[in-house]
Amino acid sequence: MNTEDDIRHMRAAIQASRDARARGDMAFGAVLVKDGLALLTAMNNQHTERDCTGHAEIVLVREAQQALGTSSLVGATVYASGEPCAMCAGAMFWAGIARVSTPRPRRRSMLRLAGLRWARAVRTYWLTRLPWCAWRARFSKRKRSPC
């Protein structure tokens, strides 16, 4: 299920998290990949930039939109060194990112921030966009969508 490209990009995300920790930030990193090419790498910058929203995935989306344009994110994959929080998952969803991959730890605990041990497998989540009518029908009390 995991390809060599998945493992290579995940290792790059984990290396970015190590770099973030080395400079005094929390140990999280992310890599943006589209069509098999790594376009951008970002790391957490909450402490160095004094920004509470400076999670690696948010920084990645911001930098990618500024440097590459918003269309570069549509259908892309993000390799994150840890599972994204709700804020990051929402930002990636609305940016059009189609796939998020995180490491699957060897043990039940998350990757230890101190050692960031490499996981043998990559866990993948698909972010799908529902049309507004389908979303409304799915989560409203009505039986059918009004659209």
MODELLER restraints for C-alpha pairs under 7 A, 6 or more apart:
rsr = mdl.restraints
at = mdl.atoms
rsr.add(forms.Gaussian(group=physical.xy_distance, feature=features.Distance(at['CA:2:A'], at['CA:121:A']), mean=6.68, stdev=0.5))
rsr.add(forms.Gaussian(group=physical.xy_distance, feature=features.Distance(at['CA:2:A'], at['CA:122:A']), mean=6.41, stdev=0.5))
rsr.add(forms.Gaussian(group=physical.xy_distance, feature=features.Distance(at['CA:9:A'], at['CA:31:A']), mean=6.84, stdev=0.5))
rsr.add(forms.Gaussian(group=physical.xy_distance, feature=features.Distance(at['CA:9:A'], at['CA:79:A']), mean=6.52, stdev=0.5))
rsr.add(forms.Gaussian(group=physical.xy_distance, feature=features.Distance(at['CA:10:A'], at['CA:79:A']), mean=5.69, stdev=0.5))
rsr.add(forms.Gaussian(group=physical.xy_distance, feature=features.Distance(at['CA:10:A'], at['CA:81:A']), mean=6.98, stdev=0.5))
rsr.add(forms.Gaussian(group=physical.xy_distance, feature=features.Distance(at['CA:13:A'], at['CA:29:A']), mean=4.91, stdev=0.5))
rsr.add(forms.Gaussian(group=physical.xy_distance, feature=features.Distance(at['CA:13:A'], at['CA:30:A']), mean=4.78, stdev=0.5))
rsr.add(forms.Gaussian(group=physical.xy_distance, feature=features.Distance(at['CA:13:A'], at['CA:31:A']), mean=5.51, stdev=0.5))
rsr.add(forms.Gaussian(group=physical.xy_distance, feature=features.Distance(at['CA:13:A'], at['CA:79:A']), mean=6.27, stdev=0.5))
rsr.add(forms.Gaussian(group=physical.xy_distance, feature=features.Distance(at['CA:13:A'], at['CA:80:A']), mean=5.87, stdev=0.5))
rsr.add(forms.Gaussian(group=physical.xy_distance, feature=features.Distance(at['CA:13:A'], at['CA:81:A']), mean=5.42, stdev=0.5))
rsr.add(forms.Gaussian(group=physical.xy_distance, feature=features.Distance(at['CA:14:A'], at['CA:29:A']), mean=6.10, stdev=0.5))
rsr.add(forms.Gaussian(group=physical.xy_distance, feature=features.Distance(at['CA:14:A'], at['CA:81:A']), mean=5.16, stdev=0.5))
rsr.add(forms.Gaussian(group=physical.xy_distance, feature=features.Distance(at['CA:16:A'], at['CA:29:A']), mean=4.74, stdev=0.5))
rsr.add(forms.Gaussian(group=physical.xy_distance, feature=features.Distance(at['CA:16:A'], at['CA:42:A']), mean=6.82, stdev=0.5))
rsr.add(forms.Gaussian(group=physical.xy_distance, feature=features.Distance(at['CA:16:A'], at['CA:43:A']), mean=5.70, stdev=0.5))
rsr.add(forms.Gaussian(group=physical.xy_distance, feature=features.Distance(at['CA:17:A'], at['CA:27:A']), mean=4.48, stdev=0.5))
rsr.add(forms.Gaussian(group=physical.xy_distance, feature=features.Distance(at['CA:17:A'], at['CA:28:A']), mean=4.17, stdev=0.5))
rsr.add(forms.Gaussian(group=physical.xy_distance, feature=features.Distance(at['CA:17:A'], at['CA:29:A']), mean=4.18, stdev=0.5))
rsr.add(forms.Gaussian(group=physical.xy_distance, feature=features.Distance(at['CA:17:A'], at['CA:43:A']), mean=6.03, stdev=0.5))
rsr.add(forms.Gaussian(group=physical.xy_distance, feature=features.Distance(at['CA:17:A'], at['CA:81:A']), mean=6.73, stdev=0.5))
rsr.add(forms.Gaussian(group=physical.xy_distance, feature=features.Distance(at['CA:18:A'], at['CA:27:A']), mean=5.95, stdev=0.5))
rsr.add(forms.Gaussian(group=physical.xy_distance, feature=features.Distance(at['CA:20:A'], at['CA:26:A']), mean=6.37, stdev=0.5))
rsr.add(forms.Gaussian(group=physical.xy_distance, feature=features.Distance(at['CA:20:A'], at['CA:27:A']), mean=5.48, stdev=0.5))
rsr.add(forms.Gaussian(group=physical.xy_distance, feature=features.Distance(at['CA:20:A'], at['CA:28:A']), mean=6.75, stdev=0.5))
rsr.add(forms.Gaussian(group=physical.xy_distance, feature=features.Distance(at['CA:20:A'], at['CA:43:A']), mean=5.73, stdev=0.5))
rsr.add(forms.Gaussian(group=physical.xy_distance, feature=features.Distance(at['CA:20:A'], at['CA:44:A']), mean=6.06, stdev=0.5))
rsr.add(forms.Gaussian(group=physical.xy_distance, feature=features.Distance(at['CA:21:A'], at['CA:27:A']), mean=4.71, stdev=0.5))
rsr.add(forms.Gaussian(group=physical.xy_distance, feature=features.Distance(at['CA:24:A'], at['CA:47:A']), mean=6.98, stdev=0.5))
rsr.add(forms.Gaussian(group=physical.xy_distance, feature=features.Distance(at['CA:25:A'], at['CA:44:A']), mean=6.25, stdev=0.5))
rsr.add(forms.Gaussian(group=physical.xy_distance, feature=features.Distance(at['CA:25:A'], at['CA:45:A']), mean=5.79, stdev=0.5))
rsr.add(forms.Gaussian(group=physical.xy_distance, feature=features.Distance(at['CA:25:A'], at['CA:46:A']), mean=6.31, stdev=0.5))
rsr.add(forms.Gaussian(group=physical.xy_distance, feature=features.Distance(at['CA:25:A'], at['CA:47:A']), mean=5.39, stdev=0.5))
rsr.add(forms.Gaussian(group=physical.xy_distance, feature=features.Distance(at['CA:25:A'], at['CA:48:A']), mean=6.58, stdev=0.5))
rsr.add(forms.Gaussian(group=physical.xy_distance, feature=features.Distance(at['CA:26:A'], at['CA:44:A']), mean=6.16, stdev=0.5))
rsr.add(forms.Gaussian(group=physical.xy_distance, feature=features.Distance(at['CA:27:A'], at['CA:44:A']), mean=6.85, stdev=0.5))
rsr.add(forms.Gaussian(group=physical.xy_distance, feature=features.Distance(at['CA:27:A'], at['CA:113:A']), mean=6.17, stdev=0.5))
rsr.add(forms.Gaussian(group=physical.xy_distance, feature=features.Distance(at['CA:28:A'], at['CA:43:A']), mean=5.88, stdev=0.5))
rsr.add(forms.Gaussian(group=physical.xy_distance, feature=features.Distance(at['CA:28:A'], at['CA:44:A']), mean=5.44, stdev=0.5))
rsr.add(forms.Gaussian(group=physical.xy_distance, feature=features.Distance(at['CA:28:A'], at['CA:56:A']), mean=5.92, stdev=0.5))
rsr.add(forms.Gaussian(group=physical.xy_distance, feature=features.Distance(at['CA:28:A'], at['CA:81:A']), mean=5.70, stdev=0.5))
rsr.add(forms.Gaussian(group=physical.xy_distance, feature=features.Distance(at['CA:28:A'], at['CA:82:A']), mean=6.63, stdev=0.5))
rsr.add(forms.Gaussian(group=physical.xy_distance, feature=features.Distance(at['CA:29:A'], at['CA:42:A']), mean=5.80, stdev=0.5))
rsr.add(forms.Gaussian(group=physical.xy_distance, feature=features.Distance(at['CA:29:A'], at['CA:43:A']), mean=4.20, stdev=0.5))
rsr.add(forms.Gaussian(group=physical.xy_distance, feature=features.Distance(at['CA:29:A'], at['CA:44:A']), mean=6.17, stdev=0.5))
rsr.add(forms.Gaussian(group=physical.xy_distance, feature=features.Distance(at['CA:29:A'], at['CA:56:A']), mean=5.21, stdev=0.5))
rsr.add(forms.Gaussian(group=physical.xy_distance, feature=features.Distance(at['CA:29:A'], at['CA:80:A']), mean=5.93, stdev=0.5))
rsr.add(forms.Gaussian(group=physical.xy_distance, feature=features.Distance(at['CA:29:A'], at['CA:81:A']), mean=5.41, stdev=0.5))
rsr.add(forms.Gaussian(group=physical.xy_distance, feature=features.Distance(at['CA:30:A'], at['CA:41:A']), mean=5.82, stdev=0.5))
rsr.add(forms.Gaussian(group=physical.xy_distance, feature=features.Distance(at['CA:30:A'], at['CA:42:A']), mean=5.36, stdev=0.5))
rsr.add(forms.Gaussian(group=physical.xy_distance, feature=features.Distance(at['CA:30:A'], at['CA:43:A']), mean=6.21, stdev=0.5))
rsr.add(forms.Gaussian(group=physical.xy_distance, feature=features.Distance(at['CA:30:A'], at['CA:56:A']), mean=5.72, stdev=0.5))
rsr.add(forms.Gaussian(group=physical.xy_distance, feature=features.Distance(at['CA:30:A'], at['CA:57:A']), mean=5.90, stdev=0.5))
rsr.add(forms.Gaussian(group=physical.xy_distance, feature=features.Distance(at['CA:30:A'], at['CA:60:A']), mean=6.84, stdev=0.5))
rsr.add(forms.Gaussian(group=physical.xy_distance, feature=features.Distance(at['CA:30:A'], at['CA:78:A']), mean=6.56, stdev=0.5))
rsr.add(forms.Gaussian(group=physical.xy_distance, feature=features.Distance(at['CA:30:A'], at['CA:79:A']), mean=5.45, stdev=0.5))
rsr.add(forms.Gaussian(group=physical.xy_distance, feature=features.Distance(at['CA:30:A'], at['CA:80:A']), mean=4.33, stdev=0.5))
rsr.add(forms.Gaussian(group=physical.xy_distance, feature=features.Distance(at['CA:30:A'], at['CA:81:A']), mean=6.24, stdev=0.5))
rsr.add(forms.Gaussian(group=physical.xy_distance, feature=features.Distance(at['CA:31:A'], at['CA:38:A']), mean=6.72, stdev=0.5))
rsr.add(forms.Gaussian(group=physical.xy_distance, feature=features.Distance(at['CA:31:A'], at['CA:40:A']), mean=5.82, stdev=0.5))
rsr.add(forms.Gaussian(group=physical.xy_distance, feature=features.Distance(at['CA:31:A'], at['CA:41:A']), mean=4.41, stdev=0.5))
rsr.add(forms.Gaussian(group=physical.xy_distance, feature=features.Distance(at['CA:31:A'], at['CA:42:A']), mean=6.40, stdev=0.5))
rsr.add(forms.Gaussian(group=physical.xy_distance, feature=features.Distance(at['CA:31:A'], at['CA:78:A']), mean=5.57, stdev=0.5))
rsr.add(forms.Gaussian(group=physical.xy_distance, feature=features.Distance(at['CA:31:A'], at['CA:79:A']), mean=5.10, stdev=0.5))
rsr.add(forms.Gaussian(group=physical.xy_distance, feature=features.Distance(at['CA:31:A'], at['CA:80:A']), mean=6.58, stdev=0.5))
rsr.add(forms.Gaussian(group=physical.xy_distance, feature=features.Distance(at['CA:32:A'], at['CA:38:A']), mean=5.80, stdev=0.5))
rsr.add(forms.Gaussian(group=physical.xy_distance, feature=features.Distance(at['CA:32:A'], at['CA:39:A']), mean=5.58, stdev=0.5))
rsr.add(forms.Gaussian(group=physical.xy_distance, feature=features.Distance(at['CA:32:A'], at['CA:40:A']), mean=5.21, stdev=0.5))
rsr.add(forms.Gaussian(group=physical.xy_distance, feature=features.Distance(at['CA:32:A'], at['CA:41:A']), mean=6.33, stdev=0.5))
rsr.add(forms.Gaussian(group=physical.xy_distance, feature=features.Distance(at['CA:32:A'], at['CA:76:A']), mean=6.94, stdev=0.5))
rsr.add(forms.Gaussian(group=physical.xy_distance, feature=features.Distance(at['CA:32:A'], at['CA:77:A']), mean=5.94, stdev=0.5))
rsr.add(forms.Gaussian(group=physical.xy_distance, feature=features.Distance(at['CA:32:A'], at['CA:78:A']), mean=4.73, stdev=0.5))
rsr.add(forms.Gaussian(group=physical.xy_distance, feature=features.Distance(at['CA:32:A'], at['CA:79:A']), mean=6.61, stdev=0.5))
rsr.add(forms.Gaussian(group=physical.xy_distance, feature=features.Distance(at['CA:33:A'], at['CA:39:A']), mean=5.62, stdev=0.5))
rsr.add(forms.Gaussian(group=physical.xy_distance, feature=features.Distance(at['CA:33:A'], at['CA:76:A']), mean=5.83, stdev=0.5))
rsr.add(forms.Gaussian(group=physical.xy_distance, feature=features.Distance(at['CA:33:A'], at['CA:77:A']), mean=5.11, stdev=0.5))
rsr.add(forms.Gaussian(group=physical.xy_distance, feature=features.Distance(at['CA:33:A'], at['CA:78:A']), mean=6.17, stdev=0.5))
rsr.add(forms.Gaussian(group=physical.xy_distance, feature=features.Distance(at['CA:34:A'], at['CA:76:A']), mean=4.72, stdev=0.5))
rsr.add(forms.Gaussian(group=physical.xy_distance, feature=features.Distance(at['CA:34:A'], at['CA:77:A']), mean=6.19, stdev=0.5))
rsr.add(forms.Gaussian(group=physical.xy_distance, feature=features.Distance(at['CA:40:A'], at['CA:64:A']), mean=6.96, stdev=0.5))
rsr.add(forms.Gaussian(group=physical.xy_distance, feature=features.Distance(at['CA:41:A'], at['CA:60:A']), mean=6.80, stdev=0.5))
rsr.add(forms.Gaussian(group=physical.xy_distance, feature=features.Distance(at['CA:42:A'], at['CA:56:A']), mean=5.71, stdev=0.5))
rsr.add(forms.Gaussian(group=physical.xy_distance, feature=features.Distance(at['CA:42:A'], at['CA:59:A']), mean=6.29, stdev=0.5))
rsr.add(forms.Gaussian(group=physical.xy_distance, feature=features.Distance(at['CA:42:A'], at['CA:60:A']), mean=5.17, stdev=0.5))
rsr.add(forms.Gaussian(group=physical.xy_distance, feature=features.Distance(at['CA:43:A'], at['CA:56:A']), mean=4.49, stdev=0.5))
rsr.add(forms.Gaussian(group=physical.xy_distance, feature=features.Distance(at['CA:44:A'], at['CA:54:A']), mean=5.79, stdev=0.5))
rsr.add(forms.Gaussian(group=physical.xy_distance, feature=features.Distance(at['CA:44:A'], at['CA:55:A']), mean=4.78, stdev=0.5))
rsr.add(forms.Gaussian(group=physical.xy_distance, feature=features.Distance(at['CA:44:A'], at['CA:56:A']), mean=4.16, stdev=0.5))
rsr.add(forms.Gaussian(group=physical.xy_distance, feature=features.Distance(at['CA:45:A'], at['CA:54:A']), mean=5.10, stdev=0.5))
rsr.add(forms.Gaussian(group=physical.xy_distance, feature=features.Distance(at['CA:45:A'], at['CA:55:A']), mean=6.62, stdev=0.5))
rsr.add(forms.Gaussian(group=physical.xy_distance, feature=features.Distance(at['CA:46:A'], at['CA:52:A']), mean=5.39, stdev=0.5))
rsr.add(forms.Gaussian(group=physical.xy_distance, feature=features.Distance(at['CA:46:A'], at['CA:53:A']), mean=6.75, stdev=0.5))
rsr.add(forms.Gaussian(group=physical.xy_distance, feature=features.Distance(at['CA:46:A'], at['CA:54:A']), mean=4.61, stdev=0.5))
rsr.add(forms.Gaussian(group=physical.xy_distance, feature=features.Distance(at['CA:46:A'], at['CA:55:A']), mean=6.62, stdev=0.5))
rsr.add(forms.Gaussian(group=physical.xy_distance, feature=features.Distance(at['CA:57:A'], at['CA:88:A']), mean=5.81, stdev=0.5))
rsr.add(forms.Gaussian(group=physical.xy_distance, feature=features.Distance(at['CA:58:A'], at['CA:88:A']), mean=5.78, stdev=0.5))
rsr.add(forms.Gaussian(group=physical.xy_distance, feature=features.Distance(at['CA:58:A'], at['CA:91:A']), mean=6.83, stdev=0.5))
rsr.add(forms.Gaussian(group=physical.xy_distance, feature=features.Distance(at['CA:73:A'], at['CA:95:A']), mean=6.28, stdev=0.5))
rsr.add(forms.Gaussian(group=physical.xy_distance, feature=features.Distance(at['CA:73:A'], at['CA:96:A']), mean=5.92, stdev=0.5))
rsr.add(forms.Gaussian(group=physical.xy_distance, feature=features.Distance(at['CA:73:A'], at['CA:97:A']), mean=5.58, stdev=0.5))
rsr.add(forms.Gaussian(group=physical.xy_distance, feature=features.Distance(at['CA:74:A'], at['CA:95:A']), mean=6.80, stdev=0.5))
rsr.add(forms.Gaussian(group=physical.xy_distance, feature=features.Distance(at['CA:74:A'], at['CA:96:A']), mean=4.40, stdev=0.5))
rsr.add(forms.Gaussian(group=physical.xy_distance, feature=features.Distance(at['CA:74:A'], at['CA:97:A']), mean=5.29, stdev=0.5))
rsr.add(forms.Gaussian(group=physical.xy_distance, feature=features.Distance(at['CA:74:A'], at['CA:98:A']), mean=6.98, stdev=0.5))
rsr.add(forms.Gaussian(group=physical.xy_distance, feature=features.Distance(at['CA:75:A'], at['CA:96:A']), mean=6.21, stdev=0.5))
rsr.add(forms.Gaussian(group=physical.xy_distance, feature=features.Distance(at['CA:75:A'], at['CA:97:A']), mean=5.19, stdev=0.5))
rsr.add(forms.Gaussian(group=physical.xy_distance, feature=features.Distance(at['CA:75:A'], at['CA:98:A']), mean=4.73, stdev=0.5))
rsr.add(forms.Gaussian(group=physical.xy_distance, feature=features.Distance(at['CA:76:A'], at['CA:97:A']), mean=5.00, stdev=0.5))
rsr.add(forms.Gaussian(group=physical.xy_distance, feature=features.Distance(at['CA:76:A'], at['CA:98:A']), mean=5.68, stdev=0.5))
rsr.add(forms.Gaussian(group=physical.xy_distance, feature=features.Distance(at['CA:76:A'], at['CA:99:A']), mean=6.65, stdev=0.5))
rsr.add(forms.Gaussian(group=physical.xy_distance, feature=features.Distance(at['CA:77:A'], at['CA:97:A']), mean=6.13, stdev=0.5))
rsr.add(forms.Gaussian(group=physical.xy_distance, feature=features.Distance(at['CA:77:A'], at['CA:98:A']), mean=6.09, stdev=0.5))
rsr.add(forms.Gaussian(group=physical.xy_distance, feature=features.Distance(at['CA:77:A'], at['CA:99:A']), mean=4.64, stdev=0.5))
rsr.add(forms.Gaussian(group=physical.xy_distance, feature=features.Distance(at['CA:77:A'], at['CA:100:A']), mean=5.67, stdev=0.5))
rsr.add(forms.Gaussian(group=physical.xy_distance, feature=features.Distance(at['CA:78:A'], at['CA:99:A']), mean=6.36, stdev=0.5))
rsr.add(forms.Gaussian(group=physical.xy_distance, feature=features.Distance(at['CA:78:A'], at['CA:100:A']), mean=4.84, stdev=0.5))
rsr.add(forms.Gaussian(group=physical.xy_distance, feature=features.Distance(at['CA:78:A'], at['CA:101:A']), mean=6.24, stdev=0.5))
rsr.add(forms.Gaussian(group=physical.xy_distance, feature=features.Distance(at['CA:79:A'], at['CA:100:A']), mean=5.93, stdev=0.5))
rsr.add(forms.Gaussian(group=physical.xy_distance, feature=features.Distance(at['CA:79:A'], at['CA:101:A']), mean=4.79, stdev=0.5))
rsr.add(forms.Gaussian(group=physical.xy_distance, feature=features.Distance(at['CA:79:A'], at['CA:102:A']), mean=6.01, stdev=0.5))
rsr.add(forms.Gaussian(group=physical.xy_distance, feature=features.Distance(at['CA:80:A'], at['CA:101:A']), mean=6.19, stdev=0.5))
rsr.add(forms.Gaussian(group=physical.xy_distance, feature=features.Distance(at['CA:80:A'], at['CA:102:A']), mean=5.20, stdev=0.5))
rsr.add(forms.Gaussian(group=physical.xy_distance, feature=features.Distance(at['CA:81:A'], at['CA:102:A']), mean=5.91, stdev=0.5))
rsr.add(forms.Gaussian(group=physical.xy_distance, feature=features.Distance(at['CA:81:A'], at['CA:103:A']), mean=6.40, stdev=0.5))
rsr.add(forms.Gaussian(group=physical.xy_distance, feature=features.Distance(at['CA:82:A'], at['CA:102:A']), mean=5.74, stdev=0.5))
rsr.add(forms.Gaussian(group=physical.xy_distance, feature=features.Distance(at['CA:82:A'], at['CA:103:A']), mean=6.73, stdev=0.5))
rsr.add(forms.Gaussian(group=physical.xy_distance, feature=features.Distance(at['CA:83:A'], at['CA:102:A']), mean=5.88, stdev=0.5))
rsr.add(forms.Gaussian(group=physical.xy_distance, feature=features.Distance(at['CA:93:A'], at['CA:127:A']), mean=6.08, stdev=0.5))
rsr.add(forms.Gaussian(group=physical.xy_distance, feature=features.Distance(at['CA:97:A'], at['CA:127:A']), mean=6.90, stdev=0.5))
rsr.add(forms.Gaussian(group=physical.xy_distance, feature=features.Distance(at['CA:98:A'], at['CA:126:A']), mean=5.83, stdev=0.5))
rsr.add(forms.Gaussian(group=physical.xy_distance, feature=features.Distance(at['CA:98:A'], at['CA:127:A']), mean=4.99, stdev=0.5))
rsr.add(forms.Gaussian(group=physical.xy_distance, feature=features.Distance(at['CA:98:A'], at['CA:128:A']), mean=6.52, stdev=0.5))
rsr.add(forms.Gaussian(group=physical.xy_distance, feature=features.Distance(at['CA:99:A'], at['CA:124:A']), mean=6.90, stdev=0.5))
rsr.add(forms.Gaussian(group=physical.xy_distance, feature=features.Distance(at['CA:99:A'], at['CA:125:A']), mean=5.75, stdev=0.5))
rsr.add(forms.Gaussian(group=physical.xy_distance, feature=features.Distance(at['CA:99:A'], at['CA:126:A']), mean=4.58, stdev=0.5))
rsr.add(forms.Gaussian(group=physical.xy_distance, feature=features.Distance(at['CA:99:A'], at['CA:127:A']), mean=5.75, stdev=0.5))
rsr.add(forms.Gaussian(group=physical.xy_distance, feature=features.Distance(at['CA:100:A'], at['CA:124:A']), mean=5.73, stdev=0.5))
rsr.add(forms.Gaussian(group=physical.xy_distance, feature=features.Distance(at['CA:100:A'], at['CA:125:A']), mean=5.16, stdev=0.5))
rsr.add(forms.Gaussian(group=physical.xy_distance, feature=features.Distance(at['CA:100:A'], at['CA:126:A']), mean=6.42, stdev=0.5))
rsr.add(forms.Gaussian(group=physical.xy_distance, feature=features.Distance(at['CA:101:A'], at['CA:122:A']), mean=6.27, stdev=0.5))
rsr.add(forms.Gaussian(group=physical.xy_distance, feature=features.Distance(at['CA:101:A'], at['CA:123:A']), mean=5.44, stdev=0.5))
rsr.add(forms.Gaussian(group=physical.xy_distance, feature=features.Distance(at['CA:101:A'], at['CA:124:A']), mean=4.29, stdev=0.5))
rsr.add(forms.Gaussian(group=physical.xy_distance, feature=features.Distance(at['CA:101:A'], at['CA:125:A']), mean=6.21, stdev=0.5))
rsr.add(forms.Gaussian(group=physical.xy_distance, feature=features.Distance(at['CA:102:A'], at['CA:122:A']), mean=5.74, stdev=0.5))
rsr.add(forms.Gaussian(group=physical.xy_distance, feature=features.Distance(at['CA:102:A'], at['CA:123:A']), mean=5.18, stdev=0.5))
rsr.add(forms.Gaussian(group=physical.xy_distance, feature=features.Distance(at['CA:102:A'], at['CA:124:A']), mean=6.43, stdev=0.5))
rsr.add(forms.Gaussian(group=physical.xy_distance, feature=features.Distance(at['CA:103:A'], at['CA:119:A']), mean=5.60, stdev=0.5))
rsr.add(forms.Gaussian(group=physical.xy_distance, feature=features.Distance(at['CA:103:A'], at['CA:121:A']), mean=6.27, stdev=0.5))
rsr.add(forms.Gaussian(group=physical.xy_distance, feature=features.Distance(at['CA:103:A'], at['CA:122:A']), mean=4.65, stdev=0.5))
rsr.add(forms.Gaussian(group=physical.xy_distance, feature=features.Distance(at['CA:103:A'], at['CA:123:A']), mean=5.80, stdev=0.5))
rsr.add(forms.Gaussian(group=physical.xy_distance, feature=features.Distance(at['CA:104:A'], at['CA:119:A']), mean=5.47, stdev=0.5))
rsr.add(forms.Gaussian(group=physical.xy_distance, feature=features.Distance(at['CA:104:A'], at['CA:120:A']), mean=6.90, stdev=0.5))
rsr.add(forms.Gaussian(group=physical.xy_distance, feature=features.Distance(at['CA:104:A'], at['CA:121:A']), mean=5.32, stdev=0.5))
rsr.add(forms.Gaussian(group=physical.xy_distance, feature=features.Distance(at['CA:104:A'], at['CA:122:A']), mean=5.34, stdev=0.5))
rsr.add(forms.Gaussian(group=physical.xy_distance, feature=features.Distance(at['CA:104:A'], at['CA:123:A']), mean=5.60, stdev=0.5))
rsr.add(forms.Gaussian(group=physical.xy_distance, feature=features.Distance(at['CA:105:A'], at['CA:111:A']), mean=5.99, stdev=0.5))
rsr.add(forms.Gaussian(group=physical.xy_distance, feature=features.Distance(at['CA:105:A'], at['CA:119:A']), mean=4.75, stdev=0.5))
rsr.add(forms.Gaussian(group=physical.xy_distance, feature=features.Distance(at['CA:106:A'], at['CA:119:A']), mean=5.76, stdev=0.5))
rsr.add(forms.Gaussian(group=physical.xy_distance, feature=features.Distance(at['CA:106:A'], at['CA:120:A']), mean=6.89, stdev=0.5))
rsr.add(forms.Gaussian(group=physical.xy_distance, feature=features.Distance(at['CA:111:A'], at['CA:117:A']), mean=6.18, stdev=0.5))
rsr.add(forms.Gaussian(group=physical.xy_distance, feature=features.Distance(at['CA:133:A'], at['CA:145:A']), mean=5.99, stdev=0.5))
rsr.add(forms.Gaussian(group=physical.xy_distance, feature=features.Distance(at['CA:133:A'], at['CA:147:A']), mean=5.69, stdev=0.5))
rsr.add(forms.Gaussian(group=physical.xy_distance, feature=features.Distance(at['CA:134:A'], at['CA:145:A']), mean=6.92, stdev=0.5))
rsr.add(forms.Gaussian(group=physical.xy_distance, feature=features.Distance(at['CA:136:A'], at['CA:145:A']), mean=6.61, stdev=0.5))
rsr.add(forms.Gaussian(group=physical.xy_distance, feature=features.Distance(at['CA:137:A'], at['CA:143:A']), mean=6.98, stdev=0.5))
rsr.add(forms.Gaussian(group=physical.xy_distance, feature=features.Distance(at['CA:137:A'], at['CA:144:A']), mean=5.80, stdev=0.5))
rsr.add(forms.Gaussian(group=physical.xy_distance, feature=features.Distance(at['CA:137:A'], at['CA:145:A']), mean=4.52, stdev=0.5))
